[in-house]
């Protein structure tokens, strides 16, 4: 998991610029309709076909060759998604149902912290962050293992916080999530502040409570493939650095390869950066 800087599609290409603009406009229109329906007490069906529109999903969220911000990787575990599995366009703040870290349903509460009940005396579940269902900054590319229920856990609708869950847009700024959104633009969400990697073992280590929550929710150490791939990154980066020091005739090409890795164009950027820091500290 590394910090992602959100960017749009390549606006130098007229066709893609039009696709991008049309999508943003449609998302805004659906958001307006969704908020209005909820304000009037009506049920609104969030349209999957809009927020994960095929052209946007392909060219923005999961195209390794298209470039930033994601390079075809899962925003949570950093594994390459393209070519290995079907990726999900995932809502950081769940769109229609909210649970805690144990997957227990979150219920609405009044100002005194008392659970609100419906006319039948049943607890009222949190409606989800419906106003963010089409929000670019709330949408992340995720591998299916990180997002969906599986033997390894998965985020699903889990969204643990240390405060009360926001129930309207004005309350979001006061909310304290325990998960990290690497695309939020907020420095507090910089994964490097919460996580580190033992690149020799491939194990992700927590630096904060939020880091530990990410490890637990996404099972970042329970998948042997992740551990193996992070260790493999160590061999690749260490070898590149050694060649840069010993093969001056190839230094330009080698440095370009290293730059691509460290800038996030390849999988497991956090591991690569950890190796780079360790190597430069020794040499």
C-alpha positions as CSV (number, residue, x, y, z in Angstrom):
1,X,0.0,0.0,0.0
2,X,1.6,3.3,-1.1
3,X,0.4,6.8,-1.4
4,X,-1.5,7.4,-4.7
5,X,-1.8,10.8,-6.3
6,X,-5.1,10.9,-8.2
7,X,-5.0,12.1,-11.8
8,X,-7.5,12.0,-14.6
9,X,-7.3,10.2,-17.9
10,X,-5.0,11.4,-20.6
11,X,-6.7,14.6,-21.6
12,X,-4.4,15.0,-24.5
13,X,-6.4,12.3,-26.2
14,X,-9.7,13.8,-27.3
15,X,-11.6,10.5,-27.2
16,X,-10.5,9.7,-23.6
17,X,-11.0,13.3,-22.5
18,X,-14.7,13.1,-23.6
19,X,-15.1,9.7,-21.9
20,X,-13.7,11.1,-18.7
21,X,-15.8,14.3,-18.8
22,X,-19.0,12.4,-19.6
23,X,-18.4,10.0,-16.7
24,X,-17.7,12.8,-14.2
25,X,-20.9,14.5,-15.3
26,X,-23.0,11.3,-15.0
27,X,-21.5,10.7,-11.5
28,X,-22.5,14.2,-10.4
29,X,-26.0,13.8,-11.8
30,X,-26.4,10.4,-10.0
31,X,-25.1,11.9,-6.8
32,X,-27.6,14.7,-6.9
33,X,-30.5,12.2,-7.6
34,X,-29.3,9.9,-4.8
35,X,-29.0,12.7,-2.2
36,X,-32.4,14.1,-3.1
37,X,-34.1,10.7,-2.9
38,X,-32.7,10.0,0.5
39,X,-33.6,13.5,1.7
40,X,-37.2,12.7,0.8
41,X,-37.2,9.3,2.4
42,X,-37.2,7.4,-0.8
43,X,-35.1,4.3,-1.7
44,X,-32.4,5.0,-4.3
45,X,-30.7,2.1,-6.1
46,X,-27.0,3.0,-6.6
47,X,-26.1,2.2,-10.2
48,X,-23.0,0.0,-10.4
49,X,-23.0,0.5,-14.2
50,X,-22.2,4.2,-13.6
51,X,-19.4,4.3,-11.0
52,X,-17.7,1.3,-12.5
53,X,-18.4,2.0,-16.1
54,X,-16.5,-0.4,-18.3
55,X,-14.5,2.2,-20.1
56,X,-13.4,4.0,-16.9
57,X,-12.7,0.8,-15.1
58,X,-10.5,-0.4,-17.9
59,X,-8.6,2.8,-18.7
60,X,-8.5,4.5,-15.3
61,X,-8.6,1.9,-12.6
62,X,-7.1,-1.2,-14.2
63,X,-5.0,-0.3,-17.1
64,X,-1.4,-1.0,-16.3
65,X,-0.1,0.8,-19.4
66,X,-2.4,3.8,-19.1
67,X,-0.2,5.0,-16.2
68,X,-1.0,6.9,-13.0
69,X,-2.5,6.8,-10.5
70,X,-2.8,3.1,-10.1
71,X,-0.8,1.3,-12.8
72,X,-3.2,-1.7,-12.7
73,X,-2.5,-2.5,-9.0
74,X,-4.7,-3.0,-6.0
75,X,-4.7,0.1,-3.8
76,X,-4.6,-2.0,-0.7
77,X,-2.1,-4.9,-1.1
78,X,-0.2,-3.4,-4.2
79,X,-0.5,-6.7,-6.1
80,X,-0.9,-6.4,-9.9
81,X,-4.5,-7.0,-10.8
82,X,-4.5,-6.8,-14.5
83,X,-4.0,-10.2,-16.1
84,X,-4.3,-12.1,-12.9
85,X,-7.9,-11.6,-11.7
86,X,-11.0,-9.4,-12.2
87,X,-10.6,-6.3,-10.2
88,X,-13.3,-4.5,-8.2
89,X,-14.0,-0.7,-8.2
90,X,-14.2,-0.5,-4.4
91,X,-15.8,2.1,-2.1
92,X,-13.4,3.2,0.6
93,X,-16.5,4.4,2.6
94,X,-19.2,1.7,2.0
95,X,-22.0,2.9,-0.3
96,X,-25.0,1.2,1.2
97,X,-24.2,-0.9,4.3
98,X,-21.6,-0.3,7.0
99,X,-20.0,-2.8,9.4
100,X,-17.2,-2.6,12.0
101,X,-13.9,-4.5,11.8
102,X,-15.6,-7.7,13.0
103,X,-18.3,-7.3,10.3
104,X,-21.0,-6.3,12.8
105,X,-23.7,-4.0,11.4
106,X,-23.3,-0.3,12.5
107,X,-26.6,1.2,13.8
108,X,-27.6,4.8,14.0
109,X,-27.4,6.6,17.3
110,X,-28.7,9.8,18.8
111,X,-26.6,12.6,20.3
112,X,-26.5,10.7,23.6
113,X,-25.1,7.6,22.0
114,X,-28.4,5.7,22.3
115,X,-29.2,3.3,19.4
116,X,-32.1,4.6,17.3
117,X,-35.1,2.2,16.7
118,X,-37.6,2.0,13.9
119,X,-41.4,1.8,14.4
120,X,-41.0,-1.9,15.0
121,X,-38.5,-1.4,17.7
122,X,-35.6,-2.7,15.7
123,X,-32.2,-0.9,15.5
124,X,-31.8,1.3,12.4
125,X,-28.8,0.3,10.4
126,X,-26.4,2.9,9.0
127,X,-27.6,3.8,5.5
128,X,-24.1,3.8,4.0
129,X,-22.2,6.7,2.6
130,X,-24.6,7.0,-0.3
131,X,-23.5,10.6,-1.1
132,X,-20.0,9.2,-1.9
133,X,-21.1,6.4,-4.1
134,X,-19.9,8.1,-7.2
135,X,-17.2,10.2,-5.7
136,X,-13.8,9.7,-7.4
137,X,-11.9,10.1,-4.2
138,X,-14.0,7.3,-2.6
139,X,-13.4,4.9,-5.4
140,X,-10.3,2.6,-5.4
141,X,-9.1,-0.3,-7.5
142,X,-9.0,-3.5,-5.4
143,X,-8.2,-7.1,-6.0
144,X,-11.1,-9.4,-5.2
145,X,-9.3,-10.9,-2.3
146,X,-8.8,-7.5,-0.5
147,X,-12.4,-6.5,-1.3
148,X,-14.6,-9.5,-1.1
149,X,-15.3,-12.2,1.5
150,X,-12.8,-15.0,1.2
151,X,-10.7,-17.4,3.2
152,X,-8.4,-14.5,3.8
153,X,-11.1,-12.1,5.1
154,X,-11.7,-9.1,2.9
155,X,-13.0,-5.5,3.4
156,X,-16.5,-6.1,2.2
157,X,-18.5,-3.4,4.1
158,X,-16.1,-3.0,6.9
159,X,-15.3,0.5,7.9
160,X,-14.0,0.8,11.5
161,X,-13.7,4.3,13.0
162,X,-12.6,5.7,16.4
163,X,-15.5,8.2,16.4
164,X,-19.1,7.9,15.5
165,X,-19.7,7.0,11.8
166,X,-20.7,10.0,9.7
167,X,-24.3,10.0,8.5
168,X,-24.1,13.1,6.3
169,X,-21.5,14.9,4.2
170,X,-20.9,17.6,6.8
171,X,-19.8,15.0,9.4
172,X,-17.1,13.3,7.3
173,X,-14.4,15.7,8.2
174,X,-14.8,14.8,11.9
175,X,-14.7,11.1,11.3
176,X,-11.6,9.2,12.2
177,X,-11.2,6.1,10.0
178,X,-9.0,3.2,11.1
179,X,-8.4,2.2,7.5
180,X,-6.1,4.1,5.2
181,X,-7.2,5.6,1.9
182,X,-4.0,6.0,0.0
183,X,-5.7,8.2,-2.6
184,X,-7.2,10.7,-0.1
185,X,-4.5,13.4,-0.6
186,X,-4.4,13.7,3.2
187,X,-0.9,13.4,4.6
188,X,-2.4,11.5,7.6
189,X,-3.3,8.8,5.1
190,X,0.2,8.3,3.9
191,X,0.7,4.5,4.3
192,X,4.4,5.1,5.2
193,X,3.3,6.7,8.4
194,X,1.4,3.6,9.5
195,X,3.2,0.6,7.9
196,X,6.6,-0.7,7.2
197,X,7.9,-3.9,5.6
198,X,10.5,-6.4,6.7
199,X,11.7,-7.0,3.1
200,X,13.7,-10.0,4.1
201,X,10.6,-11.9,5.2
202,X,8.0,-10.0,3.2
203,X,6.0,-9.3,6.3
204,X,4.1,-6.1,6.7
205,X,4.6,-4.5,10.1
206,X,2.3,-1.9,11.8
207,X,3.7,1.4,13.0
208,X,0.3,2.6,14.3
209,X,-3.2,1.3,15.2
210,X,-4.4,2.2,11.7
211,X,-1.6,0.2,10.2
212,X,-2.5,-2.8,12.2
213,X,-6.1,-2.5,11.2
214,X,-5.2,-2.5,7.5
215,X,-3.0,-5.6,8.0
216,X,-5.9,-7.4,9.8
217,X,-8.8,-6.3,7.5
218,X,-6.9,-7.0,4.3
219,X,-5.0,-9.9,5.7
220,X,-1.8,-8.5,4.3
221,X,0.4,-11.1,5.9
222,X,-1.8,-14.2,5.5
223,X,-1.4,-14.7,1.8
224,X,1.8,-16.5,1.0
225,X,1.8,-15.1,-2.5
226,X,2.2,-11.5,-1.1
227,X,5.1,-12.5,1.2
228,X,6.8,-14.3,-1.7
229,X,6.3,-11.4,-4.1
230,X,7.6,-8.8,-1.6
231,X,10.7,-10.9,-1.1
232,X,11.1,-11.2,-4.8
233,X,11.0,-7.4,-5.1
234,X,14.0,-7.3,-2.7
235,X,16.1,-9.5,-5.1
236,X,15.1,-7.3,-8.1
237,X,15.8,-3.9,-6.5
238,X,19.0,-5.1,-4.8
239,X,20.3,-6.5,-8.0
240,X,19.4,-3.3,-9.9
241,X,21.2,-1.2,-7.4
242,X,24.3,-3.4,-7.5
243,X,24.4,-3.3,-11.3
244,X,24.1,0.5,-11.2
245,X,27.2,0.6,-9.0
246,X,29.1,-1.9,-11.2
247,X,28.0,-1.3,-14.8
248,X,28.5,2.3,-15.7
249,X,27.9,1.5,-19.4
250,X,24.3,0.6,-18.6
251,X,23.6,3.1,-15.8
252,X,21.0,5.2,-17.7
253,X,18.8,2.2,-18.5
254,X,19.2,0.7,-15.1
255,X,18.3,3.9,-13.4
256,X,15.2,4.3,-15.5
257,X,14.1,0.8,-14.5
258,X,14.7,1.6,-10.8
259,X,12.8,4.9,-11.1
260,X,9.8,3.2,-12.5
261,X,9.8,0.7,-9.6
262,X,10.2,3.4,-6.9
263,X,7.5,5.7,-8.5
264,X,4.9,2.9,-8.2
265,X,4.8,1.7,-11.8
266,X,5.4,-1.9,-10.6
267,X,3.9,-4.0,-7.8
268,X,4.8,-3.7,-4.2
269,X,6.2,-0.2,-4.1
270,X,6.5,-0.1,-0.3
271,X,8.8,-3.1,-0.4
272,X,10.9,-1.7,-3.2
273,X,11.4,1.6,-1.3
274,X,12.3,-0.3,1.9
275,X,15.0,-2.2,-0.1
276,X,16.3,1.0,-1.7
277,X,16.6,2.8,1.7
278,X,18.4,-0.2,3.2
279,X,20.9,-0.5,0.3
280,X,21.7,3.2,0.2
281,X,22.3,3.2,4.0
282,X,24.9,0.4,3.6
283,X,26.6,1.9,0.6
